[in-house]
Amino acid sequence: MSNIRVLLVDDEEELVSTLAERLEFRGISAAYAIDGKSALKMLRDTDFDVIVIDMKLPGMSGDDLLNTVNLSYPGLPALMVTGHGSVEQGEYRKPDGAYDFLLKPVDISLLITKIKEAIAAHES
Amino acid sequence: MKADNESADSDEKGCYQSLAFCGKITASVTHELNNVLGTIDQVNGLIEDLIEFGTTDPEALSDKLRLVSDKITKQIERGSRLIDRLNAFAHMSDHGIGACDVKVLVENVTVLAQRLTGLRKVGLQASLPDDDVTIVTSPFHFAQMYFVVICRILDVAMPDTVIEVRLSEADESALIEVSAQSQENDKRVSEDIDIKVLTRHLSAEIEESCTEGHLDIRLRFPQRI
């Protein structure tokens, strides 16, 4: 599995740009968008192997973006990211249509494992 | 007996509303603090990556580390500001009814509510007077009422617009004017049960109009309740 292209979607620009830079260090090509609308535009213009979506996005929510991605790009696996508290309190479950979800702060090794798993699962 | 029961129900509802207000503010701020910590965590990871995979040119590495250090400083300042706001919010309930500068309350709640409005792609801006606006009121319930009004407006606000707030002193009372673009022409914030209870509790007056989607609300708080 080489030349993985990931689209990260999170409105925390400092966080997402740093995460993209760290993925690049590990040989993963990463681009980022800070809202759902920009993410959809990037998906129209560029091919990605996986999308990583923060649940809390301004405007179009993470759930809405996931639904749109599933309809328009059925071959693109999605990972969801959510705040720690909401999972512990049982308020959050992996949404239908997502491969898996991760907690914030995101551990980069776990993220890469999940990215590879998601791509492998979709390819098989 | 019936009147006693109604009063107890009203008290319980009032307590629940107050807790809901505190919960909403706390959840929002802690979510944002989690983002601050998450960003610092990633930046810390980036420093480790630079040591492990980064350039061996000392000058380039030094420049990069300076940028990374600036990112951490920015996040620490952001976190400190949030904690100051949350602390001020927590201390609002230290005293019951008393003289208080509502300019400080409006400013604080506006900043705390901006994340919630931002998630709906709606801006929130407050224009505050230079001088203090001091009235005798319950600071906690004043802040709660202002917050609930913003939340109800947010339910109908048009995305990509701004809720504008203006605080002033008029006839020895505090006046908050709020205007927004609404998606509903028949929205009546004053009919909301939570707002009715708070209006009564604070001896406040509320006027509103909605014309062609432009919602205007005026909240007048007396000099003394």
Boltz contact constraints between the chains, C-beta under 6 A:
constraints:
  - contact:
      token1: [A, 12]
      token2: [B, 35]
      max_distance: 6.0
  - contact:
      token1: [A, 14]
      token2: [B, 39]
      max_distance: 6.0
  - contact:
      token1: [A, 14]
      token2: [B, 71]
      max_distance: 6.0
  - contact:
      token1: [A, 15]
      token2: [B, 38]
      max_distance: 6.0
  - contact:
      token1: [A, 15]
      token2: [B, 39]
      max_distance: 6.0
  - contact:
      token1: [A, 15]
      token2: [B, 42]
      max_distance: 6.0
  - contact:
      token1: [A, 18]
      token2: [B, 42]
      max_distance: 6.0
  - contact:
      token1: [A, 18]
      token2: [B, 43]
      max_distance: 6.0
  - contact:
      token1: [A, 18]
      token2: [B, 46]
      max_distance: 6.0
  - contact:
      token1: [A, 19]
      token2: [B, 42]
      max_distance: 6.0
  - contact:
      token1: [A, 22]
      token2: [B, 45]
      max_distance: 6.0
  - contact:
      token1: [A, 22]
      token2: [B, 46]
      max_distance: 6.0
  - contact:
      token1: [A, 22]
      token2: [B, 49]
      max_distance: 6.0
  - contact:
      token1: [A, 25]
      token2: [B, 49]
      max_distance: 6.0
  - contact:
      token1: [A, 25]
      token2: [B, 53]
      max_distance: 6.0
  - contact:
      token1: [A, 58]
      token2: [B, 118]
      max_distance: 6.0
  - contact:
      token1: [A, 58]
      token2: [B, 119]
      max_distance: 6.0
  - contact:
      token1: [A, 58]
      token2: [B, 121]
      max_distance: 6.0
  - contact:
      token1: [A, 59]
      token2: [B, 121]
      max_distance: 6.0
  - contact:
      token1: [A, 83]
      token2: [B, 31]
      max_distance: 6.0
  - contact:
      token1: [A, 83]
      token2: [B, 34]
      max_distance: 6.0
  - contact:
      token1: [A, 104]
      token2: [B, 34]
      max_distance: 6.0
  - contact:
      token1: [A, 104]
      token2: [B, 38]
      max_distance: 6.0
  - contact:
      token1: [A, 105]
      token2: [B, 38]
      max_distance: 6.0
  - contact:
      token1: [A, 105]
      token2: [B, 41]
      max_distance: 6.0
